[in-house]
């Protein structure tokens, strides 16, 4: 088998790539990085990313020192100095067979497109004063890939609160059912804050075993427990210094760790597991949960003092069934997204949209998003109609007729009846020619109707 030329591959990628060894010495940059920063390879080879005297002439906001220190993925927004190009940087560690860091790799993307988005939003603001507040907010934030829909009054209120607290370091508690958009609110606060570009660490408290959660949050010293890494390990609070920590599902945090989290919030210091010396912290904390923490307090599963520390500014997100005004624009947003992704051009009938509006959406936005993707993937007719919605959502056929009688137009009702009669005739007769005869129409007419109705 012919050996793969990875250097040639990397030099032809659009994204910029920067690689160091375990000591932080630069060992490779691809052509895209040189072009993006107007640099020469000989300027960078051997440069150590831990040496600010060397790096300050090349870039600001590098992630590789954090990656090498923590052994974890890290993201930031930085700037290539010579071209003044703002870049979104993602850094990852690469380990050897012994579990030691061998390389650190950063990929960088030009975010100049965000400036174009700002200009576009500014133009929209002039043309449409009704959405001026929302457009200003979106312009001031640097949006990456967030699907923001806030037509309903309750979502507009939630984003207004997020906007007002973004420039402060106040602790925010975001509550709501799973899938209502809690992480989107947290992302919006981070992106509009002065800490944008600094680390943004997200941790799901329910996804990590209780015996590992403490070392993940607070870090540990060498020899503090069996299997501890040589030299110890920084916790997420340390890694996020200068940035933001999102504790998702904080209601699932064990009681003993709640005490330690409370101490961190009070003292702004953290002590590693097995350590003695406190480490000063400069972080902003956002917490989110799908649980009722007041009920947790009554049941003795959540500390009341921690609740009041977290609940400085509460943002409660209503379930999607209570945000009717958001459903149609969300459907349109996701339909456009997945049409583009799967190279399709599907449209949704009024009856189908009415059924989507009437559905209770127990999984909220997450369920709606997945449902739209499923409809796009499995649909080959070009139309998402009431039958498709009923099939994907597991609704009875009678639901289509019920919704149609309330919302359907005469044209939609006629199409529905035609579909039923044609499908019934095809099932009875076994061929289009025989079915056309049974229905009293020409064969060519039936073929055209089948094409139009997607049968």
C-alpha positions in Angstrom: 0.0 0.0 0.0 1.3 3.4 -1.0 2.4 5.6 2.0 0.0 8.5 2.6 1.6 11.9 2.3 0.0 13.6 5.3 2.1 16.8 4.9 0.8 17.3 1.4 -2.7 16.7 2.6 -2.4 19.2 5.4 -0.8 21.9 3.2 -3.8 21.7 0.9 -6.4 22.2 3.7 -8.4 25.4 3.9 -8.1 25.6 7.7 -4.8 26.7 9.3 -2.9 24.1 11.3 -0.2 24.7 14.0 1.6 21.8 15.7 4.1 21.7 18.6 5.9 19.0 20.5 5.3 18.3 24.2 7.6 21.1 25.3 5.7 23.7 23.1 8.3 23.9 20.4 6.8 24.6 17.0 7.4 21.7 14.6 4.9 22.2 11.8 2.6 24.8 10.3 0.6 24.3 7.1 0.5 26.6 4.1 -3.0 27.9 5.1 -1.6 29.2 8.4 1.3 31.0 6.6 -1.1 32.6 4.1 -3.6 33.6 6.8 -0.9 35.3 8.9 1.3 36.5 6.1 4.2 34.5 7.6 7.2 32.5 6.5 7.8 29.0 7.8 11.3 29.8 9.0 10.0 32.5 11.3 7.9 29.9 13.2 10.0 26.7 13.3 11.4 26.2 16.7 9.4 29.0 18.3 8.2 28.0 21.8 4.5 28.8 22.5 5.3 29.3 26.2 7.6 32.2 25.4 5.5 35.4 25.1 8.5 37.3 23.7 8.5 35.1 20.7 4.8 34.7 20.2 3.6 38.3 20.7 4.9 39.3 17.3 3.0 36.5 15.7 -0.4 36.1 17.4 -2.5 36.7 20.6 -4.9 34.4 22.2 -3.1 31.1 21.6 -4.6 27.9 23.0 -1.6 25.5 22.9 -0.1 26.4 26.3 -3.5 25.6 27.9 -3.7 22.4 26.0 -0.2 21.3 27.0 -0.8 22.2 30.7 -4.3 20.6 31.0 -4.2 17.8 28.5 -7.6 18.8 27.3 -9.2 20.4 24.3 -9.5 24.2 24.4 -11.1 26.9 22.3 -10.5 30.6 22.0 -10.7 33.6 19.6 -7.3 35.0 18.8 -5.6 37.4 16.4 -2.8 36.9 13.9 -0.8 40.1 14.4 0.7 40.8 11.0 -2.6 40.6 9.1 -4.7 41.5 12.1 -6.9 38.5 11.2 -9.3 37.3 13.9 -9.4 33.5 14.1 -11.4 30.9 16.0 -8.9 28.5 17.4 -9.4 24.9 18.6 -6.5 23.1 20.3 -6.2 19.4 21.1 -3.6 17.2 22.7 -2.2 14.0 21.0 -1.0 11.3 23.4 1.6 8.6 23.0 1.1 4.9 23.9 2.0 5.7 27.5 -0.7 8.4 27.9 1.8 11.3 27.8 1.3 14.3 25.6 3.3 13.9 22.4 2.0 16.8 20.3 -0.4 19.7 20.6 -2.4 20.7 17.5 -4.3 23.9 16.8 -6.7 24.4 13.9 -7.7 28.0 13.1 -10.6 29.5 11.1 -10.9 33.0 9.8 -14.0 34.7 11.4 -14.1 37.7 9.1 -17.5 36.4 8.0 -18.8 37.5 11.4 -18.1 41.1 10.4 -20.1 40.6 7.3 -22.9 39.3 9.4 -22.7 42.4 11.6 -23.0 44.7 8.6 -25.9 42.7 7.3 -27.7 42.9 10.6 -27.1 46.6 10.7 -28.8 47.0 7.3 -31.7 45.0 8.5 -32.0 47.2 11.6 -32.5 50.2 9.4 -35.1 48.5 7.3 -37.1 46.9 10.1 -37.5 48.9 13.3 -39.8 46.3 14.8 -36.8 44.0 15.4 -34.3 46.7 16.2 -33.5 45.4 19.8 -33.0 41.8 18.7 -30.9 42.8 15.7 -28.7 45.0 17.8 -28.2 42.2 20.2 -27.3 39.8 17.4 -25.0 42.4 15.9 -23.2 43.0 19.2 -22.7 39.4 19.8 -20.4 37.3 17.7 -22.7 34.5 16.5 -21.0 31.3 15.4 -23.6 28.5 14.8 -26.4 29.3 17.2 -30.0 28.8 16.0 -31.6 31.8 17.6 -35.4 32.1 17.5 -37.2 34.5 19.9 -40.6 35.4 18.4 -42.4 34.6 21.7 -42.6 37.2 24.4 -41.1 34.8 27.0 -38.0 34.1 24.8 -37.6 37.8 24.1 -37.6 38.5 27.8 -35.1 35.7 28.4 -32.7 37.2 25.8 -33.2 40.7 27.2 -32.1 39.4 30.6 -29.2 37.6 29.1 -28.2 40.8 27.2 -28.4 42.9 30.4 -26.2 40.6 32.5 -23.7 39.7 29.8 -21.3 42.6 30.5 -21.2 41.8 34.2 -19.7 38.8 36.1 -22.9 38.0 38.0 -23.8 34.4 38.5 -26.7 33.2 36.3 -29.0 30.2 36.9 -30.8 29.0 33.8 -33.7 26.7 34.4 -36.1 24.8 32.1 -37.0 21.4 30.7 -34.5 19.4 28.7 -34.2 20.8 25.1 -35.6 24.3 25.8 -32.4 26.1 24.8 -30.5 26.6 28.1 -27.1 26.1 26.5 -28.0 28.6 23.8 -28.7 31.2 26.4 -25.4 30.4 28.1 -23.6 30.7 24.8 -25.2 34.1 24.2 -24.1 35.4 27.5 -20.6 34.3 26.9 -20.4 35.7 23.4 -21.7 39.1 24.5 -19.4 39.3 27.5 -16.0 40.8 28.1 -14.7 37.3 28.6 -15.5 36.3 25.0 -12.3 34.8 23.5 -11.2 33.4 26.9 -11.9 29.7 27.8 -15.5 28.6 28.0 -15.7 25.3 29.8 -18.9 23.3 29.8 -19.4 20.4 32.2 -22.5 18.2 32.5 -22.7 17.2 36.2 -24.9 14.3 35.5 -22.7 12.8 32.8 -19.6 12.2 35.0 -19.5 9.6 37.8 -19.6 11.2 41.2 -16.2 9.8 42.1 -14.6 11.5 39.1 -16.5 14.8 39.2 -14.4 16.2 42.0 -11.1 15.7 40.3 -12.5 17.0 37.0 -13.7 20.3 38.7 -10.9 20.9 41.2 -8.0 19.0 39.8 -5.6 16.9 41.8 -2.0 16.7 43.0 0.5 14.0 42.1 0.0 10.9 44.3 -3.4 12.1 45.7 -5.0 8.8 44.6 -4.2 5.6 42.7 -3.8 6.3 39.0 -3.2 10.0 39.5 -1.2 11.5 36.7 2.5 12.3 37.3 2.7 16.0 38.1 -1.0 16.2 38.9 -3.7 17.8 36.8 -5.4 21.1 36.6 -9.2 21.1 37.2 -11.7 22.8 35.0 -11.9 25.8 37.3 -8.2 26.4 36.8 -8.3 25.9 33.1 -11.1 28.3 32.8 -9.2 31.1 34.5 -10.2 34.4 32.9 -13.2 32.8 31.2 -16.5 31.2 31.9 -17.6 27.9 33.4 -21.1 26.4 32.6 -22.2 23.7 35.1 -25.0 22.0 33.3 -27.5 19.9 35.3 -26.1 21.3 38.5 -29.1 19.8 40.3 -27.5 16.4 39.9 -24.3 17.4 41.7 -23.6 15.3 44.9 -24.1 17.1 48.2 -20.4 16.8 49.3 -19.4 18.6 46.1 -22.0 21.2 46.5 -20.2 22.3 49.7 -16.9 22.6 47.8 -18.6 24.5 45.0 -20.1 26.9 47.5 -16.7 27.5 49.0 -15.3 28.3 45.5 -18.1 30.8 44.9 -17.5 32.5 48.3 -13.7 32.6 48.3 -12.9 32.7 44.5 -10.2 30.1 45.3 -9.9 26.4 44.5 -7.8 23.7 46.2 -6.8 20.6 44.3 -7.6 17.1 45.6 -4.7 16.2 47.7 -3.4 19.7 47.7 -3.0 22.3 50.5 -2.4 25.6 48.8 -5.5 27.5 47.5 -5.3 28.7 43.9 -6.9 32.1 43.1 -9.6 32.0 40.4 -10.9 34.6 38.0 -14.0 33.0 36.5 -17.6 33.7 35.7 -20.1 30.9 36.6 -23.3 30.0 34.8 -25.4 27.1 36.1 -28.3 25.3 34.4 -30.7 22.6 35.4 -33.9 20.9 34.3 -34.8 20.2 38.0 -36.8 22.3 40.4 -34.1 23.2 42.9 -36.6 24.4 45.5 -38.0 20.9 45.6 -34.5 19.6 45.9 -34.0 21.8 48.9 -37.2 20.5 50.5 -36.1 16.9 49.9 -32.5 17.5 51.2 -30.8 16.8 47.9 -29.7 20.4 47.2 -28.2 23.0 49.5 -30.3 26.1 50.2 -27.2 28.3 50.6 -25.8 27.1 47.3 -29.1 27.8 45.6 -29.1 31.4 46.7 -25.4 31.8 45.5 -26.3 30.5 42.1 -29.7 32.1 41.7 -28.5 35.7 41.6 -30.0 36.2 38.2 -32.5 33.5 37.2 -33.6 32.9 33.6 -36.4 30.4 33.3 -37.1 29.0 29.8 -40.7 27.9 29.1 -41.4 24.6 27.3 -42.0 24.8 23.6 -45.7 24.0 23.9 -46.0 27.3 25.8 -44.1 29.2 23.1 -46.4 28.8 20.1 -45.0 31.9 18.4 -41.5 30.2 18.2 -42.7 26.9 16.6 -43.2 28.0 13.0 -39.9 30.0 12.7 -38.0 27.1 14.4 -39.5 24.7 11.8 -38.5 27.1 9.0 -35.0 27.5 10.4 -34.3 23.8 10.8 -36.0 23.0 7.4 -33.7 25.4 5.7 -30.7 24.0 7.6 -31.3 20.4 6.7 -32.4 21.2 3.1 -29.0 22.7 2.7 -27.1 19.9 4.4 -28.8 17.1 2.5 -29.0 19.0 -0.8 -32.8 19.0 -0.9 -35.6 21.6 -1.5 -38.5 20.3 0.6 -41.5 22.5 1.4 -44.1 22.0 4.2 -47.8 22.2 3.6 -50.1 24.4 5.7 -51.7 21.3 7.1 -48.4 19.8 8.1 -47.4 23.1 9.8 -50.7 23.2 11.6 -50.1 19.7 13.0 -46.6 20.8 14.1 -48.2 23.7 15.9 -50.7 21.5 17.7 -48.2 18.9 18.8 -47.1 19.0 22.5 -43.3 18.7 21.9 -42.4 16.9 25.1 -38.7 17.0 24.0 -39.0 20.7 23.2 -36.6 22.3 20.6 -34.2 19.3 20.6 -37.1 17.0 19.6 -38.4 19.4 16.9 -34.9 19.7 15.4 -34.5 15.9 15.2 -38.0 15.5 13.8 -37.3 18.0 11.0 -34.0 16.3 10.1 -35.8 12.9 10.0 -38.5 14.3 7.7 -35.9 15.7 5.3 -33.8 12.5 5.3 -36.6 10.1 4.6 -38.6 12.3 2.2 -38.2 11.8 -1.6 -41.3 13.6 -2.8 -40.3 17.2 -2.2 -43.3 17.8 0.1 -43.7 17.4 3.8 -47.5 16.9 4.2 -49.8 15.9 7.0 -49.3 12.2 6.4 -45.5 12.6 6.8 -45.9 14.5 10.0 -48.4 11.9 11.4 -46.0 9.1 10.5 -42.9 10.6 12.0 -44.6 11.8 15.2 -46.6 8.6 15.6 -50.0 10.3 15.4 -53.1 8.4 14.3 -54.4 9.0 10.8 -57.6 10.5 12.3 -55.4 13.4 13.5 -54.6 14.4 9.9 -58.3 14.7 9.2 -59.1 16.4 12.5 -56.4 19.1 11.9 -57.4 19.4 8.3 -61.0 20.2 9.1 -59.9 23.0 11.4 -57.0 24.5 9.4 -57.1 23.0 5.9 -58.0 24.9 2.7 -60.3 23.5 0.0 -57.3 22.7 -2.1 -55.6 20.8 0.7 -58.8 18.9 1.5 -59.1 18.0 -2.2 -55.5 16.8 -2.4 -56.0 14.7 0.7 -59.1 13.0 -0.8 -57.4 12.5 -4.1 -54.5 10.8 -2.4 -56.7 8.5 -0.4 -58.7 7.4 -3.5 -55.7 6.9 -5.7 -53.8 4.9 -3.0 -56.8 2.8 -2.4 -57.3 2.1 -6.1 -53.6 1.2 -6.6 -53.8 -1.2 -3.7 -56.9 -2.9 -5.1 -55.9 -2.9 -8.8 -52.2 -3.5 -8.6 -51.2 -1.2 -11.5 -51.7 2.4 -12.5 -53.4 1.5 -15.8 -56.1 -0.6 -14.0 -56.4 1.9 -11.3 -57.0 4.7 -13.8 -59.8 2.7 -15.4 -61.4 2.1 -12.0 -61.2 5.8 -11.1 -62.6 6.9 -14.5 -59.6 8.9 -15.6 -57.0 8.6 -18.4 -53.8 6.7 -17.6 -51.7 9.8 -18.3 -53.9 11.9 -16.0 -53.4 9.4 -13.1 -49.6 9.3 -13.7 -49.4 13.1 -13.4 -51.5 13.1 -10.3 -49.3 10.5 -8.7 -46.2 12.6 -9.5 -47.8 15.7 -8.1 -48.9 14.0 -4.9 -45.7 12.0 -4.5 -47.4 8.6 -4.7 
